[in-house]
Amino acid sequence: MPTKPAGRYLCGIYHAGPTKPRRLGGGLQTCGYKYAALTGLGRLPLNPL
């Protein structure tokens, strides 16, 4: 397992950058939720910047 937070690590793989500005609630947190939904984990250490 990578030492980086799961949400940030996977966001880097699937997205070149945030899907929308962070101030609008997009970016890394959104990626983390999408990954959680796809894998069925439900809980990830989300660390939005």
N, C-alpha and C positions, 0 to 999 in steps of 0.2 A: 504493500500500500504506500502511496506517496505521502511525504511528510507535510505537504501543503494541505490547507483545508479543502475538502472535497469539492465544494461549490466553485471555488476559485480555480482549482486544477482543471475541472471538467469544462468550465466556461472557456478556458484557454484553448481546449481541444476543439469544441464545437462552434465557437464564435471568435471571429477576428477582433471583435470589440463589443461593448455593451449594445443591446438591441435598441435602447433609447436612453436619453440622459438620466443619470443617477438621481437627479433632483425630482424626476417624474416617477421614480420608483422602478426603473428598469435596471439593466446591467446584471451584475453577478448574482444578486438575490433571485432574480427571475430565472436565470440559468439553473440555479440550485433547485428551485421548486420544480422546474421541468424535469430535471434528472431524477428527483425523488419520485415524481409521478410515474416516470417510465420504468424505474427499477422496482417500485413498490416499497422502497425503504421508508418513505414518509418523513423521516427525520434526518436532517443533515446539519453539520456545523456551518451554517450560513454566516458569512462575514462580509456583508456589503460595505464598500468603502465610502 
